[in-house]
Amino acid sequence: MPRVVVTGLGVIAASGKGVDAFFSRLVQGQSSVQRITQFDPTPLTIQIAAEVPNYAAADYFPPKRLDLMDRFTQFALIAAQEAMKSSEIKIGDREPARFGVVVGSGMGGLHTYEEAYFNLYAKEAQRLHPFTILKSMHSAASSQISMEFNAQGPSLSVSTACSSANHAIGEAFHLIRYGMADMMLAGGSDAPITLGMMRCWESLRVLAPAGSDAGRACRPFSGDREGIVMGEGAGMLMLEELEHARHRDAPILAEIKGYGLSSDATHVIHPSVEGPASAMRMALRAGKVNEDEIDYINAHGTGTMINDAIETQAIKRVFGSHAYKLAVSSTKSMHGHAMGAAGAIEMVATVMALHRGLIPPTANFGTRDPECDLDYVFTHAREKPVRVAISNSFAFGGLNATIIVAHLR
């Protein structure tokens, strides 16, 4: 069966615009959480988030183009452009039909929806922007990317809440393995920081309060953790069939070894242990990877009391005694939880950790939690050769996705 490699990366997130800036900030353990600037958050109880800093759409796109793109689509396209450039690929006359796109998004065009409903209900508008549907649909990002790069092969969108990006990467991996494409741009994008969405998340009571230090608000696996911090952004990967990549002497950053997915089938909010464990086991089996080969897990690690404890139990259930030899970290502690984009942003971090032998930390450690007793690489980055790594994404509704990456051998 064809092997699939990563030949390009792109990211725009709270921790940085571009892969190098993003990863540099992560390994420095710097949080990007601060008071919301996109709108006046005064009406909110929780007024913090991890926003893409100093983002101005006009710096990237002409006004006519912006008429067709919500903020989440803009992020996806910016990350895709970087992934294309870093892959050094040139699409030839015969290749467009073998080139596809899969983008995950949990929320879609929220900014467009919010503007439309404000105009409809508050301003009693009789007509809305004619491109409202085209900007807000979940498939907008995949469509814009496919048109930007003449990708005429399999293109689709995935929406499975916080697992959207990992599912998108996994499905793109399968499309190449089963001979339906040679190249796939895959990842996720979300821009959920709007007044309405923040109010919705407040009602769910899972957001971390700012306290006196917004930068410490997200503390995954720490005994004093208090909840999620919303984030935004996009991550994109160029996936390629191995021989196709070798033929053009492409820069190969990692190999996708395995993909696992599962459903808890228990509760829409409270996760199970077996669901995440099942996804990790499936990825290991699919990739023919032994448990003791894994060196690093980029955890889902949201910073809530229940999720971090459940993920810890799931890791121990799958890896047994080897669980205590694994390095585990949650980069959400720095770039926030970017919903459907989280898995892709974290996959960029995982591939970079593998490529550079440098594991980003879990920032903001406070106190030990006896239920979270693994090696979470607290506070400082760790230099360590990483042979094989896992990235986990677990979503509301019990939808789980695990991707395994490794050095090409």
RODO-2510 file (C-alpha; in nm, 4 decimals, decimal comma):
residues 409
     n   res          X          Y          Z
     1     m     0,0000     0,0000     0,0000
     2     p     0,1342     0,3510    -0,0806
     3     r     0,3105     0,5380     0,1964
     4     v     0,2174     0,8968     0,2787
     5     v     0,4584     1,1690     0,3838
     6     v     0,4373     1,5305     0,4996
     7     t     0,6242     1,7656     0,2672
     8     g     0,4893     2,1046     0,3728
     9     l     0,3493     2,2835     0,6775
    10     g     0,1584     2,6060     0,7273
    11     v     0,0076     2,7695     1,0346
    12     i    -0,1470     3,0888     1,1605
    13     a    -0,2411     3,0892     1,5272
    14     a    -0,2234     3,2906     1,8453
    15     s     0,1335     3,1687     1,8979
    16     g     0,2512     3,2976     1,5617
    17     k     0,1992     3,3576     1,1931
    18     g     0,4145     3,1065     1,0099
    19     v     0,5662     2,7785     1,1234
    20     d     0,9008     2,9080     1,2487
    21     a     0,7540     3,1918     1,4559
    22     f     0,4808     2,9633     1,5878
    23     f     0,7128     2,6832     1,6981
    24     s     0,9682     2,9229     1,8428
    25     r     0,7071     3,0746     2,0717
    26     l     0,5859     2,7302     2,1766
    27     v     0,9280     2,6019     2,2770
    28     q     0,9807     2,9204     2,4761
    29     g     0,6675     2,8306     2,6730
    30     q     0,5030     3,1633     2,5976
    31     s     0,1264     3,1898     2,6361
    32     s    -0,0641     3,3987     2,3815
    33     v    -0,3805     3,4401     2,5909
    34     q    -0,4964     3,7945     2,6590
    35     r    -0,8066     4,0142     2,6759
    36     i    -1,0196     3,9879     2,3606
    37     t    -0,9588     4,2640     2,1052
    38     q    -1,1896     4,1690     1,8164
    39     f    -1,4880     4,3220     1,9948
    40     d    -1,5610     4,4825     2,3289
    41     p    -1,5790     4,1857     2,5691
    42     t    -1,7093     4,3890     2,8630
    43     p    -2,0544     4,2183     2,8591
    44     l    -1,8863     3,8787     2,9049
    45     t    -1,7888     3,7113     3,2283
    46     i    -1,4934     3,5472     3,0501
    47     q    -1,3123     3,8182     2,8551
    48     i    -0,9969     3,6366     2,7457
    49     a    -0,8997     3,4258     2,4446
    50     a    -0,5997     3,3309     2,2310
    51     e    -0,6401     3,5495     1,9223
    52     v    -0,4181     3,5661     1,6154
    53     p    -0,2182     3,8787     1,7057
    54     n    -0,2511     4,1994     1,5052
    55     y    -0,4395     4,0287     1,2249
    56     a    -0,5595     4,2536     0,9438
    57     a    -0,7262     4,0730     0,6548
    58     a    -0,6344     4,3554     0,4145
    59     d    -0,2675     4,2667     0,4638
    60     y    -0,3335     3,9338     0,2917
    61     f    -0,6276     3,9766     0,0538
    62     p    -0,7756     4,2434    -0,1762
    63     p    -1,1205     4,3831    -0,0829
    64     k    -1,3056     4,1967    -0,3597
    65     r    -1,1617     3,8674    -0,2405
    66     l    -1,2663     3,9383     0,1167
    67     d    -1,6276     3,9734     0,0028
    68     l    -1,6202     3,5943    -0,0403
    69     m    -1,4208     3,4871     0,2657
    70     d    -1,5080     3,4624     0,6324
    71     r    -1,2243     3,4900     0,8836
    72     f    -1,1965     3,1097     0,9116
    73     t    -1,1509     3,0762     0,5342
    74     q    -0,8875     3,3493     0,5366
    75     f    -0,6914     3,1603     0,8006
    76     a    -0,7184     2,8331     0,6062
    77     l    -0,5933     2,9918     0,2859
    78     i    -0,3013     3,1676     0,4571
    79     a    -0,1888     2,8389     0,6153
    80     a    -0,2366     2,6543     0,2840
    81     q    -0,0212     2,9100     0,1027
    82     e     0,2622     2,8527     0,3481
    83     a     0,2279     2,4739     0,3238
    84     m     0,2420     2,4925    -0,0553
    85     k     0,5487     2,7167    -0,0488
    86     s     0,7356     2,5050     0,2056
    87     s     0,6636     2,1871     0,0076
    88     e     0,8366     2,3416    -0,2964
    89     i     0,5735     2,1875    -0,5192
    90     k     0,4877     2,2977    -0,8713
    91     i     0,1586     2,1667    -1,0055
    92     g     0,2040     2,0483    -1,3639
    93     d    -0,0468     2,0250    -1,6474
    94     r    -0,1390     1,6642    -1,5724
    95     e    -0,1443     1,6809    -1,1927
    96     p    -0,4503     1,8885    -1,0905
    97     a    -0,6804     1,5845    -1,1016
    98     r    -0,4490     1,4046    -0,8563
    99     f    -0,4397     1,6953    -0,6121
   100     g    -0,7117     1,7423    -0,3495
   101     v    -0,8075     1,9327    -0,0359
   102     v    -0,9670     1,8358     0,2968
   103     v    -1,0313     2,1039     0,5579
   104     g    -1,1905     2,0469     0,8967
   105     s    -1,3900     2,3154     1,0756
   106     g    -1,6050     2,2819     1,3815
   107     m    -1,7761     2,6192     1,3494
   108     g    -1,7559     2,7397     0,9882
   109     g    -1,8250     3,1035     0,9095
   110     l    -1,9259     3,2298     1,2528
   111     h    -1,8260     3,5899     1,1885
   112     t    -2,0478     3,5958     0,8808
   113     y    -2,3393     3,4416     1,0683
   114     e    -2,3032     3,6847     1,3551
   115     e    -2,2989     3,9877     1,1252
   116     a    -2,5981     3,8578     0,9309
   117     y    -2,8099     3,7896     1,2393
   118     f    -2,7206     4,1262     1,3907
   119     n    -2,8345     4,2965     1,0718
   120     l    -3,1488     4,0847     1,0571
   121     y    -3,2657     4,1085     1,4183
   122     a    -3,1074     4,4246     1,5590
   123     k    -3,1156     4,6425     1,2497
   124     e    -3,4257     4,4756     1,0996
   125     a    -3,2539     4,4525     0,7613
   126     q    -3,4779     4,3437     0,4760
   127     r    -3,1851     4,2082     0,2745
   128     l    -2,8590     4,0453     0,3770
   129     h    -2,5246     4,0298     0,1993
   130     p    -2,5708     3,8196    -0,1173
   131     f    -2,2602     3,6139    -0,0376
   132     t    -2,3646     3,5220     0,3185
   133     i    -2,4134     3,1548     0,2322
   134     l    -2,0920     3,1337     0,0305
   135     k    -1,8903     3,2805     0,3189
   136     s    -2,0497     3,0892     0,6057
   137     m    -2,0710     2,7335     0,4692
   138     h    -1,8274     2,4866     0,6242
   139     s    -1,6961     2,3891     0,2808
   140     a    -1,5935     2,7462     0,1965
   141     a    -1,2327     2,6917     0,3014
   142     s    -1,1902     2,3742     0,0951
   143     s    -1,3489     2,5453    -0,2037
   144     q    -1,1303     2,8566    -0,1843
   145     i    -0,8125     2,6513    -0,1424
   146     s    -0,8979     2,4222    -0,4337
   147     m    -0,9588     2,7243    -0,6585
   148     e    -0,6426     2,9013    -0,5394
   149     f    -0,4191     2,6076    -0,6344
   150     n    -0,6205     2,4408    -0,9135
   151     a    -0,6705     2,1290    -0,7022
   152     q    -0,9178     1,9305    -0,9120
   153     g    -0,8995     1,6053    -0,7189
   154     p    -1,0994     1,4910    -0,4121
   155     s    -1,1942     1,7986    -0,2106
   156     l    -1,4266     1,8035     0,0887
   157     s    -1,4875     1,9456     0,4331
   158     v    -1,5111     1,7667     0,7683
   159     s    -1,6991     1,8857     1,0748
   160     t    -1,6619     1,6784     1,3895
   161     a    -1,6235     1,9539     1,6492
   162     c    -1,2784     1,9554     1,8107
   163     s    -1,1639     1,6469     1,6152
   164     s    -1,2362     1,8018     1,2738
   165     a    -0,8770     1,8695     1,1720
   166     n    -0,7420     1,5280     1,2725
   167     h    -1,0284     1,3617     1,0891
   168     a    -0,9509     1,5792     0,7840
   169     i    -0,5828     1,4821     0,7906
   170     g    -0,6731     1,1163     0,8417
   171     e    -0,9202     1,1112     0,5527
   172     a    -0,6677     1,2827     0,3249
   173     f    -0,4161     1,0159     0,4289
   174     h    -0,6643     0,7457     0,3294
   175     l    -0,7413     0,9100    -0,0063
   176     i    -0,3728     0,8914    -0,0974
   177     r    -0,3253     0,5393     0,0375
   178     y    -0,6211     0,4115    -0,1630
   179     g    -0,4941     0,5630    -0,4869
   180     m    -0,7462     0,8456    -0,5253
   181     a    -0,4869     1,1247    -0,5102
   182     d    -0,1115     1,1815    -0,5063
   183     m    -0,1178     1,5093    -0,3103
   184     m    -0,3577     1,6481    -0,0519
   185     l    -0,3642     1,9762     0,1363
   186     a    -0,5216     1,8810     0,4682
   187     g    -0,5841     2,0499     0,8000
   188     g    -0,8350     2,2639     0,9820
   189     s    -0,9457     2,6188     1,0453
   190     d    -1,1765     2,7938     1,2897
   191     a    -1,2421     3,1493     1,4067
   192     p    -1,4816     3,1039     1,6999
   193     i    -1,4039     3,4209     1,8954
   194     t    -1,7249     3,6191     1,8500
   195     l    -1,9495     3,7748     2,1123
   196     g    -2,2279     3,5232     2,0480
   197     m    -2,0051     3,2169     2,0530
   198     m    -1,8187     3,3285     2,3638
   199     r    -2,1540     3,3773     2,5360
   200     c    -2,2531     3,0234     2,4328
   201     w    -1,9327     2,8784     2,5770
   202     e    -1,9783     3,0784     2,8961
   203     s    -2,3163     2,9098     2,9394
   204     l    -2,1533     2,5692     2,9138
   205     r    -1,9322     2,6607     3,2118
   206     v    -1,6100     2,5065     3,0840
   207     l    -1,4103     2,8249     3,0156
   208     a    -1,1205     2,9224     3,2385
   209     p    -1,1477     3,2578     3,4170
   210     a    -0,8712     3,5122     3,3630
   211     g    -0,7881     3,5736     3,7260
   212     s    -0,5019     3,8172     3,7756
   213     d    -0,2888     3,6661     3,4979
   214     a    -0,4599     3,5855     3,1665
   215     g    -0,1476     3,4121     3,0372
   216     r    -0,1804     3,1410     3,3039
   217     a    -0,5506     3,0781     3,2466
   218     c    -0,5037     2,7517     3,0555
   219     r    -0,3223     2,4936     3,2728
   220     p    -0,3676     2,1434     3,1253
   221     f    -0,2890     1,8520     3,3582
   222     s    -0,2114     2,0895     3,6455
   223     g    -0,3940     2,0249     3,9721
   224     d    -0,5267     2,3815     3,9748
   225     r    -0,6567     2,3778     3,6161
   226     e    -0,9860     2,5623     3,5654
   227     g    -1,0940     2,5081     3,2060
   228     i    -1,0618     2,5852     2,8364
   229     v    -0,9353     2,9044     2,6760
   230     m    -1,0796     2,9708     2,3322
   231     g    -0,8366     3,0071     2,0441
   232     e    -0,8456     3,0544     1,6682
   233     g    -0,6367     2,9937     1,3599
   234     a    -0,5513     2,7290     1,1030
   235     g    -0,2966     2,4596     1,0323
   236     m    -0,2406     2,2919     0,6964
   237     l    -0,0184     2,0037     0,5860
   238     m     0,0871     1,8990     0,2393
   239     l     0,0514     1,5212     0,2286
   240     e     0,2100     1,3323    -0,0589
   241     e     0,2474     0,9788    -0,1804
   242     l     0,6062     0,8812    -0,0998
   243     e     0,7265     0,7962    -0,4499
   244     h     0,5657     1,1110    -0,5893
   245     a     0,7561     1,3134    -0,3293
   246     r     1,0825     1,1331    -0,3990
   247     h     1,0456     1,1789    -0,7740
   248     r     1,0472     1,5565    -0,7316
   249     d     1,3101     1,5500    -0,4532
   250     a     1,0632     1,7034    -0,2057
   251     p     1,1574     1,7990     0,1507
   252     i     1,0169     1,5144     0,3621
   253     l     0,9395     1,6201     0,7191
   254     a     0,7630     1,3077     0,8468
   255     e     0,5644     1,0019     0,7469
   256     i     0,2012     0,9531     0,8437
   257     k     0,2061     0,6048     0,9897
   258     g    -0,1423     0,5493     1,1262
   259     y    -0,4862     0,6970     1,1736
   260     g    -0,7426     0,5842     1,4275
   261     l    -1,0934     0,7049     1,4962
   262     s    -1,3709     0,6014     1,7319
   263     s    -1,6882     0,7101     1,9067
   264     d    -1,7512     0,7030     2,2794
   265     a    -2,1209     0,6378     2,2120
   266     t    -2,1952     0,7304     2,5718
   267     h    -2,2479     1,1008     2,6464
   268     v    -2,2409     1,4218     2,4432
   269     i    -2,0161     1,6063     2,6932
   270     h    -1,8583     1,3625     2,9408
   271     p    -1,5874     1,1561     2,7659
   272     s    -1,5215     0,7891     2,8194
   273     v    -1,1829     0,6281     2,8710
   274     e    -1,2384     0,3520     2,6181
   275     g    -1,3314     0,5796     2,3261
   276     p    -0,9987     0,7694     2,3139
   277     a    -0,8108     0,4489     2,3963
   278     s    -0,9784     0,2750     2,1020
   279     a    -0,8720     0,5517     1,8615
   280     m    -0,5102     0,5264     1,9792
   281     r    -0,5118     0,1462     1,9495
   282     m    -0,6559     0,1638     1,5980
   283     a    -0,3864     0,4088     1,4890
   284     l    -0,1146     0,1831     1,6310
   285     r    -0,2579    -0,1238     1,4567
   286     a    -0,3074     0,0578     1,1273
   287     g     0,0485     0,1868     1,1343
   288     k     0,1950    -0,1426     1,2579
   289     v     0,3570     0,0538     1,5390
   290     n     0,4359    -0,1034     1,8769
   291     e     0,3394     0,0832     2,1918
   292     d     0,7016     0,1086     2,3072
   293     e     0,8031     0,2861     1,9849
   294     i     0,6058     0,5994     2,0770
   295     d     0,8229     0,8724     2,2285
   296     y     0,5862     1,1694     2,2428
   297     i     0,2142     1,2400     2,2634
   298     n     0,0765     1,5819     2,1759
   299     a    -0,2281     1,5504     2,3980
   300     h    -0,5765     1,6861     2,3456
   301     g    -0,5180     1,8420     2,6899
   302     t    -0,7948     2,1019     2,7117
   303     g    -0,7349     2,2081     3,0716
   304     t    -1,0672     2,0874     3,2154
   305     m    -1,0699     1,8686     3,5247
   306     i    -1,2494     1,5761     3,3619
   307     n    -1,0946     1,5727     3,0132
   308     d    -0,7327     1,5772     3,1286
   309     a    -0,7921     1,3000     3,3811
   310     i    -0,9768     1,0859     3,1233
   311     e    -0,7038     1,1320     2,8613
   312     t    -0,4430     1,0310     3,1190
   313     q    -0,6382     0,7137     3,1974
   314     a    -0,6773     0,6371     2,8264
   315     i    -0,3028     0,6717     2,7673
   316     k    -0,2301     0,4379     3,0566
   317     r    -0,4888     0,1881     2,9314
   318     v    -0,3233     0,1733     2,5882
   319     f     0,0455     0,1947     2,6835
   320     g     0,0587     0,0228     3,0216
   321     s     0,3935     0,0722     3,1928
   322     h     0,5321     0,2491     2,8839
   323     a     0,2907     0,5351     2,9552
   324     y     0,5308     0,6537     3,2256
   325     k     0,8198     0,6657     2,9756
   326     l     0,6319     0,8846     2,7274
   327     a     0,6738     1,2592     2,7011
   328     v     0,3292     1,4209     2,6926
   329     s     0,2435     1,7862     2,6388
   330     s    -0,0519     2,0103     2,5593
   331     t     0,0311     2,3120     2,3462
   332     k    -0,3241     2,4423     2,4029
   333     s    -0,1765     2,5916     2,7178
   334     m    -0,0196     2,8524     2,4872
   335     h    -0,2304     2,8816     2,1689
   336     g    -0,5691     2,8057     2,3222
   337     h    -0,8308     2,5641     2,1973
   338     a    -0,8938     2,6511     1,8332
   339     m    -1,1859     2,4082     1,8065
   340     g    -1,1901     2,2366     1,4642
   341     a    -0,8463     2,3784     1,3834
   342     a    -0,6835     2,2498     1,7028
   343     g    -0,5714     1,9134     1,5659
   344     a    -0,4001     2,0694     1,2648
   345     i    -0,2264     2,3405     1,4658
   346     e    -0,1095     2,0712     1,7069
   347     m    -0,0046     1,8434     1,4205
   348     v     0,2247     2,1204     1,2970
   349     a     0,3733     2,1338     1,6487
   350     t     0,4054     1,7533     1,6553
   351     v     0,5811     1,7304     1,3184
   352     m     0,8163     2,0101     1,4213
   353     a     0,8935     1,8334     1,7504
   354     l     0,9748     1,5185     1,5536
   355     h     1,1781     1,7083     1,2945
   356     r     1,3829     1,9131     1,5444
   357     g     1,4015     1,6760     1,8412
   358     l     1,2529     1,9440     2,0627
   359     i     0,9302     1,8840     2,2558
   360     p     0,7222     2,1943     2,3374
   361     p     0,6116     2,2190     2,6985
   362     t     0,2803     2,2269     2,8778
   363     a     0,2874     2,5826     3,0097
   364     n     0,1499     2,7242     3,3341
   365     f     0,2027     2,4311     3,5679
   366     g     0,0738     2,5026     3,9181
   367     t     0,0301     2,1980     4,1396
   368     r     0,0430     1,8215     4,0983
   369     d    -0,2771     1,6245     4,0437
   370     p    -0,2595     1,2605     4,1581
   371     e    -0,4993     1,1676     3,8748
   372     c    -0,2572     1,3141     3,6205
   373     d     0,0661     1,1337     3,6983
   374     l     0,2445     1,1111     3,3607
   375     d     0,5423     1,3081     3,2291
   376     y     0,3696     1,6196     3,0910
   377     v     0,6890     1,8173     3,0066
   378     f     0,5798     2,1042     3,2283
   379     t     0,7142     2,4590     3,1885
   380     h     1,0257     2,4086     2,9731
   381     a     1,0811     2,2546     2,6299
   382     r     1,2786     1,9307     2,6259
   383     e     1,5482     1,8246     2,3835
   384     k     1,4782     1,4626     2,3029
   385     p     1,5050     1,2519     1,9861
   386     v     1,1506     1,1670     1,8810
   387     r     1,1183     0,8594     1,6605
   388     v     0,7407     0,8281     1,6562
   389     a     0,4754     1,0666     1,7902
   390     i     0,1001     1,0756     1,8399
   391     s    -0,1405     1,3679     1,8162
   392     n    -0,4784     1,3232     1,9855
   393     s    -0,8055     1,5074     1,9271
   394     f    -1,1208     1,4231     2,1224
   395     a    -1,4469     1,6085     2,0614
   396     f    -1,7832     1,6773     2,2174
   397     g    -2,0191     1,4031     2,1095
   398     g    -1,7473     1,1482     2,1841
   399     l    -1,5776     1,1713     1,8423
   400     n    -1,2101     1,0777     1,8649
   401     a    -0,9206     1,0941     1,6179
   402     t    -0,5546     0,9974     1,6546
   403     i    -0,2721     1,0474     1,4032
   404     i     0,0724     0,8860     1,4265
   405     v     0,3759     1,0447     1,2588
   406     a     0,7329     0,9162     1,2377
   407     h     1,0674     0,9796     1,0763
   408     l     1,0821     0,8272     0,7303
   409     r     1,2775     0,5025     0,7315
***
